[in-house]
Amino acid sequence: MGLIADFLGGKRNGTRPPNDPSIRAMVGGHDPWDLDWPLFQWSPWDVFSLRNALESVAIFGELGAAKTTGSGAWLLLKYLEIGMGGLVCCVKPGDRELVEAYAKKTGREDSLIIVSPGNKWRCNLIKYALKRPTGGKGSRVEQIVSLLMTIVEAAERGERASAGQGDKFWQRSLRQILRNGIEVCIAARGEVTMSMLHEAITSAPRSHAEVHNEQWQKDSLCYRLIEEAEARGRSEREQSDFELAAKYFLREFPDMPNDTRGSILATYGVMADVLLRGHMADLFDGETNFVPELSFEGAIIVLDLPIKVYGQAGVYVQSAFTYLWQIAAEQRDVKANPRPILFHCDEAHSMVGDYTCEFLATARSARVATILISQNRPNYLAAMGGEAGRHRVDAFLGNMGTVIAHANGCVETNKWLSDKISDEIQIRTNVHSSREQAGQGSGGGAEAVGRKVLASEFTMLKKGGPQNGFMTDAIVYQTGACFIANEGQPYLRTTFAQQIPGVTMKERK
């Protein structure tokens, strides 16, 4: 906690301290962070362990299939019970209230950090990326660039079907102007803010005539920062980086064709506009009183910026914060703090980005238990560029160790699940008889390859609700599993009791 406390000026902000004994008492004094610790039982013989949780869980089910209040709630409650902190993204109004109810049920309400315009919690994303407890200085500049590019990626999500070499050129060009702008700000003042970076970039010279114009030099923050930086002492490496940045703005940028420069600035403007105005500027470009690392000590960070309320701004800012949280999670010392952490997102197709795919590939070693919920596989395809992004979807879903499938009418999803569970050798018999030969006939049998679970079976699962006693059916598939309750198969039919606040859940006293 020392480095985080330094960042926050010694403030802990009321989050649970590490190794809180009340959390361990919840599981009878056993070590809840042992990878083989059973979180719950699928059957009298089969368990879902912490190891399974860290291999990530994907949940599918159509609208009304009770995936959120069924298996999604069941997993989240178990994770909270053993003391996990983590990050929860919100897409729909009501997501926060649901998490609050589950935190209260498990005695974790004091661990909540609800990030919304109406609450006190603030995190200056750029300042945090620059001064975060781990990571080298050079890498931090690149992380700020990647942070801002995450917002651009979120803005273009779902539009990648036509992506080509031209799009990659604009992305590289945008990264270049951001990198050089950040270098100039840090070289001059030792820090960078969104407003400072914005003015530095928008006041950059458009021509060589401007570079030599005294009035432009007087009015341009870009030029003044370069002057300030020249007067400051720095290491040889820092001097070299600064000279490259200054050369970019004073020589290369003015040399660009007007159309190219205009396109770069327009793309930059999409990203900057989000962080410079309204509630988003207040939340993420001002003071800082919490940081992602607090979740490693048990804090449950809930980004209460639902897309259905805040629109694309909610997507952009949650995507940016999630990226920084994932970077911090990957770089934490799990030997010093083995507490597992959770990453939860309902309607996950709205939030999954390129880095999420990379993150899931190593999330297990970072002790991150991921729960991603969506209606169907085409949702992820649409978010990642349609057919052009199919390989990204395959790679992303291939990293999910457990798949829980509720009732679904999506043909592609059901076929994909049936394919995933795979085939088996089946004995097929046939019998022939006729009316003329009563009591006589012939028959035979042969081995054939058939589906273990037909795609149609996913359409016949019970969806929960009062008509089904608030019980929802699911088919669970686990890579490498041998469910004893299903004769050693890697899948199991099961049922979850819905956890609906005020309906099926009793209030905790």
One Martini backbone bead per residue (centre of mass of N, CA, C, O) as a GRO file, in nm:
protein
  509
    1MET     BB    1   0.050   0.065  -0.009
    2GLY     BB    2   0.273   0.286  -0.011
    3LEU     BB    3   0.264   0.392  -0.309
    4ILE     BB    4  -0.036   0.463  -0.307
    5ALA     BB    5  -0.023   0.661  -0.072
    6ASP     BB    6   0.164   0.858  -0.213
    7PHE     BB    7  -0.029   0.926  -0.444
    8LEU     BB    8  -0.268   1.007  -0.214
    9GLY     BB    9  -0.135   1.132   0.046
   10GLY     BB   10  -0.217   0.888   0.265
   11LYS     BB   11  -0.489   0.788   0.155
   12ARG     BB   12  -0.749   0.527   0.185
   13ASN     BB   13  -1.074   0.569   0.159
   14GLY     BB   14  -1.210   0.309   0.326
   15THR     BB   15  -1.076   0.060   0.257
   16ARG     BB   16  -0.983  -0.245   0.283
   17PRO     BB   17  -0.756  -0.411   0.427
   18PRO     BB   18  -0.528  -0.628   0.421
   19ASN     BB   19  -0.613  -0.926   0.552
   20ASP     BB   20  -0.899  -0.939   0.639
   21PRO     BB   21  -1.044  -1.139   0.880
   22SER     BB   22  -1.347  -1.125   0.789
   23ILE     BB   23  -1.303  -1.273   0.521
   24ARG     BB   24  -1.187  -1.546   0.623
   25ALA     BB   25  -1.438  -1.610   0.807
   26MET     BB   26  -1.639  -1.678   0.572
   27VAL     BB   27  -1.456  -1.970   0.531
   28GLY     BB   28  -1.368  -2.096   0.814
   29GLY     BB   29  -1.039  -2.017   0.800
   30HIS     BB   30  -0.971  -2.066   0.529
   31ASP     BB   31  -0.796  -2.048   0.234
   32PRO     BB   32  -0.941  -1.864  -0.034
   33TRP     BB   33  -0.653  -1.857  -0.225
   34ASP     BB   34  -0.667  -2.136  -0.303
   35LEU     BB   35  -0.690  -2.288  -0.608
   36ASP     BB   36  -0.850  -2.554  -0.477
   37TRP     BB   37  -1.080  -2.396  -0.384
   38PRO     BB   38  -1.417  -2.443  -0.336
   39LEU     BB   39  -1.686  -2.246  -0.428
   40PHE     BB   40  -1.858  -2.481  -0.566
   41GLN     BB   41  -2.119  -2.711  -0.670
   42TRP     BB   42  -2.244  -2.893  -0.934
   43SER     BB   43  -2.211  -3.152  -0.762
   44PRO     BB   44  -2.135  -3.400  -0.539
   45TRP     BB   45  -1.848  -3.436  -0.737
   46ASP     BB   46  -1.844  -3.132  -0.848
   47VAL     BB   47  -1.626  -2.846  -0.891
   48PHE     BB   48  -1.568  -2.491  -0.840
   49SER     BB   49  -1.274  -2.337  -0.860
   50LEU     BB   50  -1.042  -2.096  -0.846
   51ARG     BB   51  -0.899  -2.196  -1.096
   52ASN     BB   52  -1.145  -2.170  -1.280
   53ALA     BB   53  -1.190  -1.866  -1.238
   54LEU     BB   54  -0.897  -1.786  -1.364
   55GLU     BB   55  -1.000  -1.904  -1.662
   56SER     BB   56  -1.263  -1.794  -1.717
   57VAL     BB   57  -1.602  -1.659  -1.795
   58ALA     BB   58  -1.867  -1.742  -2.018
   59ILE     BB   59  -2.192  -1.594  -2.088
   60PHE     BB   60  -2.501  -1.721  -2.224
   61GLY     BB   61  -2.811  -1.555  -2.336
   62GLU     BB   62  -3.106  -1.461  -2.376
   63LEU     BB   63  -3.357  -1.276  -2.326
   64GLY     BB   64  -3.465  -1.392  -2.009
   65ALA     BB   65  -3.249  -1.634  -1.914
   66ALA     BB   66  -3.091  -1.556  -1.642
   67LYS     BB   67  -2.774  -1.488  -1.652
   68THR     BB   68  -2.734  -1.261  -1.438
   69THR     BB   69  -2.922  -1.394  -1.192
   70GLY     BB   70  -2.776  -1.655  -1.216
   71SER     BB   71  -2.471  -1.736  -1.289
   72GLY     BB   72  -2.357  -1.451  -1.252
   73ALA     BB   73  -2.442  -1.418  -0.952
   74TRP     BB   74  -2.317  -1.672  -0.833
   75LEU     BB   75  -2.024  -1.595  -0.891
   76LEU     BB   76  -2.008  -1.311  -0.763
   77LEU     BB   77  -2.080  -1.398  -0.476
   78LYS     BB   78  -1.836  -1.587  -0.436
   79TYR     BB   79  -1.615  -1.375  -0.482
   80LEU     BB   80  -1.700  -1.186  -0.250
   81GLU     BB   81  -1.688  -1.385  -0.009
   82ILE     BB   82  -1.354  -1.419  -0.038
   83GLY     BB   83  -1.248  -1.101  -0.107
   84MET     BB   84  -1.274  -0.976  -0.371
   85GLY     BB   85  -1.164  -0.761  -0.585
   86GLY     BB   86  -1.230  -0.501  -0.847
   87LEU     BB   87  -1.404  -0.482  -1.169
   88VAL     BB   88  -1.700  -0.293  -1.277
   89CYS     BB   89  -1.904  -0.275  -1.549
   90CYS     BB   90  -2.146  -0.048  -1.703
   91VAL     BB   91  -2.441  -0.048  -1.923
   92LYS     BB   92  -2.690  -0.053  -1.737
   93PRO     BB   93  -2.939   0.037  -1.572
   94GLY     BB   94  -2.883  -0.132  -1.251
   95ASP     BB   95  -2.601  -0.253  -1.215
   96ARG     BB   96  -2.518  -0.120  -0.952
   97GLU     BB   97  -2.750  -0.220  -0.769
   98LEU     BB   98  -2.677  -0.517  -0.795
   99VAL     BB   99  -2.393  -0.502  -0.672
  100GLU     BB  100  -2.481  -0.381  -0.404
  101ALA     BB  101  -2.657  -0.621  -0.316
  102TYR     BB  102  -2.425  -0.832  -0.319
  103ALA     BB  103  -2.242  -0.685  -0.119
  104LYS     BB  104  -2.441  -0.689   0.116
  105LYS     BB  105  -2.486  -0.999   0.133
  106THR     BB  106  -2.148  -1.031   0.181
  107GLY     BB  107  -2.029  -0.779   0.349
  108ARG     BB  108  -1.907  -0.549   0.108
  109GLU     BB  109  -2.001  -0.242   0.111
  110ASP     BB  110  -1.722  -0.107   0.217
  111SER     BB  111  -1.566  -0.183  -0.071
  112LEU     BB  112  -1.700   0.034  -0.233
  113ILE     BB  113  -1.644   0.204  -0.558
  114ILE     BB  114  -1.844   0.458  -0.684
  115VAL     BB  115  -1.833   0.570  -1.018
  116SER     BB  116  -1.969   0.901  -1.031
  117PRO     BB  117  -2.083   1.218  -1.052
  118GLY     BB  118  -2.225   1.192  -0.748
  119ASN     BB  119  -1.948   1.115  -0.648
  120LYS     BB  120  -1.613   1.137  -0.508
  121TRP     BB  121  -1.474   0.973  -0.722
  122ARG     BB  122  -1.131   1.010  -0.853
  123CYS     BB  123  -0.934   0.978  -1.177
  124ASN     BB  124  -0.641   1.068  -1.323
  125LEU     BB  125  -0.535   0.903  -1.586
  126ILE     BB  126  -0.274   1.047  -1.677
  127LYS     BB  127  -0.140   1.081  -1.403
  128TYR     BB  128  -0.140   0.785  -1.333
  129ALA     BB  129   0.027   0.679  -1.576
  130LEU     BB  130   0.281   0.856  -1.494
  131LYS     BB  131   0.269   0.777  -1.149
  132ARG     BB  132   0.269   0.495  -1.118
  133PRO     BB  133   0.410   0.252  -0.914
  134THR     BB  134   0.462   0.107  -1.192
  135GLY     BB  135   0.700   0.148  -1.413
  136GLY     BB  136   0.859   0.307  -1.649
  137LYS     BB  137   0.893   0.608  -1.790
  138GLY     BB  138   0.884   0.529  -2.089
  139SER     BB  139   0.634   0.342  -2.065
  140ARG     BB  140   0.433   0.567  -1.976
  141VAL     BB  141   0.408   0.714  -2.239
  142GLU     BB  142   0.292   0.469  -2.393
  143GLN     BB  143   0.045   0.435  -2.201
  144ILE     BB  144  -0.086   0.703  -2.269
  145VAL     BB  145  -0.120   0.649  -2.564
  146SER     BB  146  -0.288   0.386  -2.530
  147LEU     BB  147  -0.512   0.512  -2.371
  148LEU     BB  148  -0.609   0.710  -2.596
  149MET     BB  149  -0.643   0.485  -2.816
  150THR     BB  150  -0.876   0.339  -2.673
  151ILE     BB  151  -1.084   0.557  -2.741
  152VAL     BB  152  -1.064   0.535  -3.044
  153GLU     BB  153  -1.139   0.239  -3.062
  154ALA     BB  154  -1.421   0.274  -2.932
  155ALA     BB  155  -1.527   0.467  -3.158
  156GLU     BB  156  -1.459   0.225  -3.391
  157ARG     BB  157  -1.635   0.014  -3.305
  158GLY     BB  158  -1.762  -0.192  -3.566
  159GLU     BB  159  -1.564  -0.050  -3.819
  160ARG     BB  160  -1.349  -0.294  -3.931
  161ALA     BB  161  -1.427  -0.426  -4.203
  162SER     BB  162  -1.255  -0.185  -4.372
  163ALA     BB  163  -0.987  -0.237  -4.274
  164GLY     BB  164  -0.657  -0.109  -4.348
  165GLN     BB  165  -0.370   0.043  -4.428
  166GLY     BB  166  -0.488   0.327  -4.394
  167ASP     BB  167  -0.575   0.299  -4.098
  168LYS     BB  168  -0.290   0.240  -3.989
  169PHE     BB  169  -0.171   0.510  -4.061
  170TRP     BB  170  -0.353   0.685  -3.876
  171GLN     BB  171  -0.275   0.546  -3.614
  172ARG     BB  172   0.028   0.610  -3.627
  173SER     BB  173  -0.006   0.918  -3.649
  174LEU     BB  174  -0.155   0.957  -3.382
  175ARG     BB  175   0.061   0.838  -3.198
  176GLN     BB  176   0.279   1.044  -3.275
  177ILE     BB  177   0.142   1.307  -3.172
  178LEU     BB  178   0.103   1.212  -2.883
  179ARG     BB  179   0.391   1.142  -2.805
  180ASN     BB  180   0.513   1.427  -2.862
  181GLY     BB  181   0.325   1.589  -2.680
  182ILE     BB  182   0.401   1.448  -2.415
  183GLU     BB  183   0.706   1.501  -2.421
  184VAL     BB  184   0.689   1.811  -2.412
  185CYS     BB  185   0.534   1.841  -2.146
  186ILE     BB  186   0.737   1.688  -1.964
  187ALA     BB  187   0.994   1.849  -2.036
  188ALA     BB  188   0.874   2.125  -1.927
  189ARG     BB  189   0.674   2.020  -1.647
  190GLY     BB  190   0.662   1.703  -1.554
  191GLU     BB  191   0.376   1.697  -1.700
  192VAL     BB  192   0.028   1.591  -1.786
  193THR     BB  193  -0.260   1.713  -1.944
  194MET     BB  194  -0.528   1.731  -2.137
  195SER     BB  195  -0.525   2.040  -2.179
  196MET     BB  196  -0.227   2.066  -2.248
  197LEU     BB  197  -0.218   1.870  -2.487
  198HIS     BB  198  -0.434   2.007  -2.657
  199GLU     BB  199  -0.292   2.282  -2.692
  200ALA     BB  200  -0.030   2.178  -2.813
  201ILE     BB  201  -0.157   2.050  -3.069
  202THR     BB  202  -0.347   2.295  -3.170
  203SER     BB  203  -0.071   2.497  -3.170
  204ALA     BB  204   0.062   2.385  -3.394
  205PRO     BB  205   0.227   2.416  -3.678
  206ARG     BB  206   0.128   2.452  -4.036
  207SER     BB  207   0.400   2.613  -4.092
  208HIS     BB  208   0.708   2.763  -4.143
  209ALA     BB  209   0.609   3.050  -4.104
  210GLU     BB  210   0.502   3.014  -3.816
  211VAL     BB  211   0.766   2.936  -3.673
  212HIS     BB  212   0.878   3.250  -3.749
  213ASN     BB  213   0.641   3.375  -3.596
  214GLU     BB  214   0.603   3.582  -3.329
  215GLN     BB  215   0.299   3.558  -3.270
  216TRP     BB  216   0.287   3.254  -3.261
  217GLN     BB  217   0.497   3.213  -3.037
  218LYS     BB  218   0.324   3.370  -2.825
  219ASP     BB  219   0.044   3.189  -2.860
  220SER     BB  220   0.197   2.914  -2.842
  221LEU     BB  221   0.227   2.643  -2.640
  222CYS     BB  222   0.413   2.466  -2.797
  223TYR     BB  223   0.649   2.669  -2.806
  224ARG     BB  224   0.676   2.729  -2.500
  225LEU     BB  225   0.744   2.438  -2.418
  226ILE     BB  226   1.004   2.416  -2.579
  227GLU     BB  227   1.145   2.646  -2.432
  228GLU     BB  228   1.127   2.532  -2.146
  229ALA     BB  229   1.276   2.265  -2.205
  230GLU     BB  230   1.554   2.389  -2.290
  231ALA     BB  231   1.602   2.506  -1.981
  232ARG     BB  232   1.619   2.214  -1.892
  233GLY     BB  233   1.733   1.954  -1.723
  234ARG     BB  234   1.875   1.635  -1.849
  235SER     BB  235   1.911   1.355  -1.975
  236GLU     BB  236   2.022   1.202  -2.251
  237ARG     BB  237   1.760   1.052  -2.314
  238GLU     BB  238   1.566   1.293  -2.273
  239GLN     BB  239   1.695   1.475  -2.486
  240SER     BB  240   1.642   1.294  -2.729
  241ASP     BB  241   1.332   1.286  -2.703
  242PHE     BB  242   1.287   1.590  -2.722
  243GLU     BB  243   1.415   1.644  -2.999
  244LEU     BB  244   1.214   1.471  -3.156
  245ALA     BB  245   0.961   1.633  -3.075
  246ALA     BB  246   1.048   1.911  -3.178
  247LYS     BB  247   1.098   1.827  -3.472
  248TYR     BB  248   0.812   1.742  -3.534
  249PHE     BB  249   0.671   2.027  -3.487
  250LEU     BB  250   0.892   2.218  -3.656
  251ARG     BB  251   0.897   2.015  -3.927
  252GLU     BB  252   0.704   1.771  -3.991
  253PHE     BB  253   0.420   1.890  -3.950
  254PRO     BB  254   0.441   2.126  -4.163
  255ASP     BB  255   0.504   1.914  -4.408
  256MET     BB  256   0.231   1.828  -4.422
  257PRO     BB  257  -0.038   1.772  -4.566
  258ASN     BB  258  -0.336   1.913  -4.506
  259ASP     BB  259  -0.510   1.654  -4.510
  260THR     BB  260  -0.344   1.485  -4.315
  261ARG     BB  261  -0.342   1.678  -4.076
  262GLY     BB  262  -0.653   1.704  -4.053
  263SER     BB  263  -0.713   1.403  -3.995
  264ILE     BB  264  -0.550   1.375  -3.737
  265LEU     BB  265  -0.700   1.601  -3.577
  266ALA     BB  266  -0.984   1.477  -3.601
  267THR     BB  267  -0.924   1.212  -3.453
  268TYR     BB  268  -0.826   1.345  -3.195
  269GLY     BB  269  -1.094   1.501  -3.127
  270VAL     BB  270  -1.266   1.258  -3.046
  271MET     BB  271  -1.105   1.197  -2.785
  272ALA     BB  272  -1.078   1.481  -2.645
  273ASP     BB  273  -1.380   1.558  -2.610
  274VAL     BB  274  -1.443   1.362  -2.375
  275LEU     BB  275  -1.209   1.470  -2.157
  276LEU     BB  276  -1.301   1.803  -2.172
  277ARG     BB  277  -1.605   1.737  -2.075
  278GLY     BB  278  -1.792   1.741  -1.821
  279HIS     BB  279  -1.808   1.464  -1.629
  280MET     BB  280  -1.546   1.338  -1.745
  281ALA     BB  281  -1.355   1.563  -1.657
  282ASP     BB  282  -1.414   1.542  -1.353
  283LEU     BB  283  -1.336   1.234  -1.318
  284PHE     BB  284  -1.047   1.221  -1.532
  285ASP     BB  285  -0.912   1.554  -1.508
  286GLY     BB  286  -0.830   1.584  -1.200
  287GLU     BB  287  -0.847   1.454  -0.933
  288THR     BB  288  -0.714   1.208  -0.684
  289ASN     BB  289  -0.873   0.923  -0.471
  290PHE     BB  290  -0.814   0.681  -0.676
  291VAL     BB  291  -0.692   0.348  -0.766
  292PRO     BB  292  -0.663   0.041  -0.906
  293GLU     BB  293  -0.491  -0.095  -0.667
  294LEU     BB  294  -0.723  -0.115  -0.453
  295SER     BB  295  -0.839  -0.389  -0.563
  296PHE     BB  296  -0.598  -0.566  -0.441
  297GLU     BB  297  -0.731  -0.499  -0.133
  298GLY     BB  298  -1.074  -0.520  -0.201
  299ALA     BB  299  -1.177  -0.327  -0.390
  300ILE     BB  300  -1.489  -0.225  -0.555
  301ILE     BB  301  -1.499  -0.117  -0.878
  302VAL     BB  302  -1.763   0.097  -1.003
  303LEU     BB  303  -1.865   0.191  -1.330
  304ASP     BB  304  -2.121   0.435  -1.318
  305LEU     BB  305  -2.143   0.455  -1.680
  306PRO     BB  306  -2.386   0.396  -1.852
  307ILE     BB  307  -2.452   0.373  -2.184
  308LYS     BB  308  -2.772   0.425  -2.160
  309VAL     BB  309  -2.687   0.726  -2.046
  310TYR     BB  310  -2.380   0.825  -2.170
  311GLY     BB  311  -2.303   0.669  -2.397
  312GLN     BB  312  -2.002   0.689  -2.552
  313ALA     BB  313  -1.863   0.810  -2.305
  314GLY     BB  314  -1.890   0.552  -2.135
  315VAL     BB  315  -1.713   0.378  -2.316
  316TYR     BB  316  -1.449   0.538  -2.323
  317VAL     BB  317  -1.388   0.558  -2.014
  318GLN     BB  318  -1.409   0.259  -1.941
  319SER     BB  319  -1.194   0.162  -2.138
  320ALA     BB  320  -0.960   0.325  -2.018
  321PHE     BB  321  -0.969   0.219  -1.728
  322THR     BB  322  -0.949  -0.081  -1.796
  323TYR     BB  323  -0.670  -0.073  -1.920
  324LEU     BB  324  -0.518   0.023  -1.662
  325TRP     BB  325  -0.611  -0.210  -1.484
  326GLN     BB  326  -0.485  -0.438  -1.654
  327ILE     BB  327  -0.196  -0.346  -1.635
  328ALA     BB  328  -0.177  -0.354  -1.326
  329ALA     BB  329  -0.251  -0.656  -1.296
  330GLU     BB  330  -0.006  -0.768  -1.463
  331GLN     BB  331   0.220  -0.606  -1.262
  332ARG     BB  332   0.168  -0.746  -1.017
  333ASP     BB  333   0.248  -0.900  -0.702
  334VAL     BB  334   0.134  -1.219  -0.629
  335LYS     BB  335   0.325  -1.300  -0.396
  336ALA     BB  336   0.262  -1.058  -0.205
  337ASN     BB  337  -0.050  -1.065  -0.344
  338PRO     BB  338  -0.284  -1.334  -0.378
  339ARG     BB  339  -0.531  -1.188  -0.428
  340PRO     BB  340  -0.797  -1.215  -0.597
  341ILE     BB  341  -0.952  -1.082  -0.895
  342LEU     BB  342  -1.215  -0.905  -1.059
  343PHE     BB  343  -1.397  -0.922  -1.384
  344HIS     BB  344  -1.698  -0.743  -1.471
  345CYS     BB  345  -1.937  -0.792  -1.756
  346ASP     BB  346  -2.216  -0.682  -1.886
  347GLU     BB  347  -2.252  -0.659  -2.201
  348ALA     BB  348  -1.948  -0.711  -2.316
  349HIS     BB  349  -1.954  -0.623  -2.621
  350SER     BB  350  -1.940  -0.307  -2.543
  351MET     BB  351  -1.622  -0.340  -2.405
  352VAL     BB  352  -1.455  -0.507  -2.583
  353GLY     BB  353  -1.115  -0.512  -2.666
  354ASP     BB  354  -0.807  -0.570  -2.776
  355TYR     BB  355  -0.674  -0.591  -2.487
  356THR     BB  356  -0.860  -0.804  -2.368
  357CYS     BB  357  -0.750  -1.037  -2.533
  358GLU     BB  358  -0.464  -1.021  -2.414
  359PHE     BB  359  -0.536  -1.038  -2.113
  360LEU     BB  360  -0.672  -1.327  -2.110
  361ALA     BB  361  -0.403  -1.485  -2.174
  362THR     BB  362  -0.284  -1.379  -1.859
  363ALA     BB  363  -0.493  -1.373  -1.615
  364ARG     BB  364  -0.415  -1.616  -1.441
  365SER     BB  365  -0.130  -1.511  -1.343
  366ALA     BB  366  -0.292  -1.245  -1.219
  367ARG     BB  367  -0.549  -1.338  -1.066
  368VAL     BB  368  -0.807  -1.327  -1.272
  369ALA     BB  369  -1.165  -1.313  -1.251
  370THR     BB  370  -1.369  -1.365  -1.527
  371ILE     BB  371  -1.687  -1.201  -1.628
  372LEU     BB  372  -1.872  -1.261  -1.931
  373ILE     BB  373  -2.171  -1.111  -2.072
  374SER     BB  374  -2.394  -1.245  -2.332
  375GLN     BB  375  -2.610  -1.343  -2.570
  376ASN     BB  376  -2.397  -1.367  -2.822
  377ARG     BB  377  -2.161  -1.406  -3.068
  378PRO     BB  378  -2.243  -1.178  -3.274
  379ASN     BB  379  -2.184  -0.945  -3.084
  380TYR     BB  380  -1.873  -0.974  -3.103
  381LEU     BB  381  -1.849  -0.951  -3.407
  382ALA     BB  382  -1.967  -0.664  -3.436
  383ALA     BB  383  -1.751  -0.529  -3.238
  384MET     BB  384  -1.493  -0.666  -3.425
  385GLY     BB  385  -1.584  -0.645  -3.753
  386GLY     BB  386  -1.699  -0.902  -3.818
  387GLU     BB  387  -1.551  -1.104  -4.036
  388ALA     BB  388  -1.275  -0.952  -3.989
  389GLY     BB  389  -1.305  -1.043  -3.658
  390ARG     BB  390  -1.322  -1.354  -3.613
  391HIS     BB  391  -1.036  -1.420  -3.501
  392ARG     BB  392  -1.070  -1.248  -3.243
  393VAL     BB  393  -1.307  -1.405  -3.128
  394ASP     BB  394  -1.172  -1.681  -3.117
  395ALA     BB  395  -0.941  -1.594  -2.928
  396PHE     BB  396  -1.111  -1.484  -2.698
  397LEU     BB  397  -1.296  -1.742  -2.645
  398GLY     BB  398  -1.047  -1.942  -2.615
  399ASN     BB  399  -0.982  -1.806  -2.311
  400MET     BB  400  -1.239  -1.956  -2.202
  401GLY     BB  401  -1.272  -2.211  -1.971
  402THR     BB  402  -1.579  -2.124  -1.921
  403VAL     BB  403  -1.909  -2.221  -2.037
  404ILE     BB  404  -2.234  -2.064  -2.007
  405ALA     BB  405  -2.551  -2.194  -2.122
  406HIS     BB  406  -2.839  -2.063  -2.200
  407ALA     BB  407  -3.105  -1.981  -2.334
  408ASN     BB  408  -3.123  -2.003  -2.708
  409GLY     BB  409  -3.195  -1.865  -3.051
  410CYS     BB  410  -2.908  -1.872  -3.166
  411VAL     BB  411  -2.772  -2.040  -3.417
  412GLU     BB  412  -2.468  -1.979  -3.406
  413THR     BB  413  -2.424  -2.025  -3.105
  414ASN     BB  414  -2.531  -2.317  -3.088
  415LYS     BB  415  -2.334  -2.437  -3.292
  416TRP     BB  416  -2.074  -2.353  -3.149
  417LEU     BB  417  -2.132  -2.512  -2.888
  418SER     BB  418  -2.160  -2.788  -3.019
  419ASP     BB  419  -1.874  -2.790  -3.139
  420LYS     BB  420  -1.718  -2.750  -2.871
  421ILE     BB  421  -1.817  -3.018  -2.738
  422SER     BB  422  -1.856  -3.215  -2.970
  423ASP     BB  423  -1.794  -3.542  -3.051
  424GLU     BB  424  -1.914  -3.886  -3.096
  425ILE     BB  425  -1.947  -4.220  -3.062
  426GLN     BB  426  -2.224  -4.386  -3.214
  427ILE     BB  427  -2.500  -4.606  -3.189
  428ARG     BB  428  -2.681  -4.719  -3.476
  429THR     BB  429  -3.007  -4.831  -3.531
  430ASN     BB  430  -3.202  -5.083  -3.720
  431VAL     BB  431  -3.545  -5.164  -3.830
  432HIS     BB  432  -3.721  -5.431  -4.010
  433SER     BB  433  -4.066  -5.453  -4.130
  434SER     BB  434  -4.385  -5.632  -4.187
  435ARG     BB  435  -4.711  -5.734  -4.221
  436GLU     BB  436  -4.657  -6.018  -4.354
  437GLN     BB  437  -4.420  -6.047  -4.111
  438ALA     BB  438  -4.513  -6.127  -3.831
  439GLY     BB  439  -4.250  -6.116  -3.597
  440GLN     BB  440  -4.063  -6.019  -3.829
  441GLY     BB  441  -3.715  -5.931  -3.899
  442SER     BB  442  -3.467  -5.670  -3.928
  443GLY     BB  443  -3.130  -5.569  -3.826
  444GLY     BB  444  -2.899  -5.308  -3.704
  445GLY     BB  445  -2.559  -5.169  -3.671
  446ALA     BB  446  -2.361  -4.859  -3.619
  447GLU     BB  447  -2.103  -4.651  -3.636
  448ALA     BB  448  -2.112  -4.296  -3.541
  449VAL     BB  449  -2.100  -3.955  -3.577
  450GLY     BB  450  -2.197  -3.736  -3.302
  451ARG     BB  451  -2.354  -3.526  -3.106
  452LYS     BB  452  -2.358  -3.453  -2.774
  453VAL     BB  453  -2.487  -3.161  -2.845
  454LEU     BB  454  -2.744  -3.016  -2.966
  455ALA     BB  455  -2.841  -2.714  -3.076
  456SER     BB  456  -3.148  -2.745  -2.988
  457GLU     BB  457  -3.105  -2.770  -2.672
  458PHE     BB  458  -3.071  -2.454  -2.616
  459THR     BB  459  -3.390  -2.397  -2.673
  460MET     BB  460  -3.497  -2.590  -2.404
  461LEU     BB  461  -3.426  -2.413  -2.178
  462LYS     BB  462  -3.486  -2.278  -1.889
  463LYS     BB  463  -3.551  -1.916  -1.803
  464GLY     BB  464  -3.708  -1.870  -1.560
  465GLY     BB  465  -3.890  -1.736  -1.331
  466PRO     BB  466  -4.201  -1.792  -1.200
  467GLN     BB  467  -4.270  -2.029  -1.403
  468ASN     BB  468  -3.974  -2.170  -1.281
  469GLY     BB  469  -3.904  -2.089  -0.982
  470PHE     BB  470  -3.635  -1.928  -1.035
  471MET     BB  471  -3.514  -2.137  -1.254
  472THR     BB  472  -3.210  -2.192  -1.446
  473ASP     BB  473  -3.083  -2.326  -1.719
  474ALA     BB  474  -2.772  -2.512  -1.807
  475ILE     BB  475  -2.468  -2.542  -2.001
  476VAL     BB  476  -2.156  -2.675  -1.912
  477TYR     BB  477  -1.821  -2.581  -2.017
  478GLN     BB  478  -1.494  -2.747  -1.978
  479THR     BB  479  -1.174  -2.745  -2.014
  480GLY     BB  480  -1.073  -3.071  -1.925
  481ALA     BB  481  -1.318  -3.190  -1.812
  482CYS     BB  482  -1.469  -3.446  -1.569
  483PHE     BB  483  -1.780  -3.513  -1.514
  484ILE     BB  484  -1.914  -3.733  -1.299
  485ALA     BB  485  -2.227  -3.665  -1.346
  486ASN     BB  486  -2.130  -3.721  -1.680
  487GLU     BB  487  -1.925  -3.956  -1.739
  488GLY     BB  488  -1.661  -3.760  -1.803
  489GLN     BB  489  -1.758  -3.511  -1.925
  490PRO     BB  490  -1.715  -3.157  -2.033
  491TYR     BB  491  -2.025  -3.157  -1.954
  492LEU     BB  492  -2.323  -2.990  -1.792
  493ARG     BB  493  -2.628  -3.011  -1.652
  494THR     BB  494  -2.796  -2.728  -1.499
  495THR     BB  495  -2.901  -2.523  -1.206
  496PHE     BB  496  -3.016  -2.192  -1.121
  497ALA     BB  497  -3.067  -1.967  -0.871
  498GLN     BB  498  -3.205  -1.681  -0.849
  499GLN     BB  499  -3.070  -1.335  -0.781
  500ILE     BB  500  -3.322  -1.124  -0.655
  501PRO     BB  501  -3.378  -0.835  -0.537
  502GLY     BB  502  -3.673  -0.863  -0.341
  503VAL     BB  503  -3.746  -1.175  -0.429
  504THR     BB  504  -3.503  -1.410  -0.362
  505MET     BB  505  -3.368  -1.210  -0.162
  506LYS     BB  506  -3.249  -1.161   0.146
  507GLU     BB  507  -3.197  -0.952   0.386
  508ARG     BB  508  -2.922  -0.825   0.541
  509LYS     BB  509  -2.846  -0.775   0.899
   0.00000   0.00000   0.00000
